Amino acid sequence: MYNYHRMGLDYMYSQQRESKQAIATTLLQLKSMYDKRPNNFLSRVFFDAKSEEITSMFAGGPQVNITQLVETLNRVAPQKAAYWRQIKF
């Protein structure tokens, strides 16, 4: 959570591409937590709160490689698939 907020969101204004990449890397790391304990409470709360934010962040602006990110998001938070479909490749 620290990397998502501090290394990602805090630098979004000045370093948009690097911030998006940091956030994508952090979200990919959540997969290891999901693999150990699928559908845990912390993951559900995080994606309930952040799904719209993640979608709007990756739907525009400087592009980063998001193919693996979208696959991971669909795996760890399939209930938010409608949001993940809005992220453009």
Stockholm file with secondary structure:
# STOCKHOLM 1.0

chainA/1-89         MYNYHRMGLDYMYSQQRESKQAIATTLLQLKSMYDKRPNNFLSRVFFDAKSEEITSMFAGGPQVNITQLVETLNRVAPQKAAYWRQIKF
#=GR chainA/1-89 SS CHIIIIIIGGGTTTCHHHHHHHHHHHHHHHHHHHHHSTTCHHHHHHHHHHHHHHHHHHHSSSCCCCHHHHHHHHHHCGGGHHHHTTSCC
#=GC SS_cons        CHIIIIIIGGGTTTCHHHHHHHHHHHHHHHHHHHHHSTTCHHHHHHHHHHHHHHHHHHHSSSCCCCHHHHHHHHHHCGGGHHHHTTSCC
//
